[in-house]
Amino acid sequence: MIHRFTQALVYATELHAHQIRKGSKIPYISHLLGVASIALEYGADEDEAIAALLHDSIEDQGGETVRAEIRVRFGDRVTEIVDGCTDTDITPKPPWAERKKAYIARIPSASPSVRLVSAADKLHNIRSILKDYRIQGDGLWDIFKGGKEGTLWYYRSLVTAFHQADSTPIVIELDRLVTELEKLVESSS
């Protein structure tokens, strides 16, 4: 596992070298490492761990060109998982709500591998949102296209969609943290 995973890590680092996390100065690779770590903690195999590192590559770093490169370097299964985690490969991106609704609609019928990597991504994101909300309060929502209401709707809708497929331990943890964020936001309103 180490050799292919290392190749994927180097590739992801190069692809996202100039990208930072939304509203911060944190290098984007921290998110990709976090998602891969969570996926591995919840039982990811080699292809799933590699897809976790590359889950935003098609969407954020080149669309079809990057998809073809992932297929050549890491194979069809990794590419299918990354595709399943991609909400668009079009530039400019379609409207936020349209993309998110389409993504949510695909979750219940997605493969277990796509659901694992997607849930790991959302779990890492919600942990970051919780941490940042505790520090920044309502000002945090300014960096999200959906604002407070849209972001909370998106994560609750994702949890519902994941539960429709299977209530795995990662989905239960995601549900717990989304509920924690909802209560935190409600108590400070």
TAZIFEN-V369496 format. One record per helix or strand of 2 or more residues. SS is the DSSP state (A for helix, B for strand). FROM is the first residue (numbers start at 1). TO is the last residue. If there is no record, write none. Layout:
SS|FROM|TO  SS|FROM|TO
This chain:
A|2|15  A|29|41  A|46|54  A|57|61  A|64|74  A|76|84  A|96|107  A|112|143  A|147|165  A|169|187
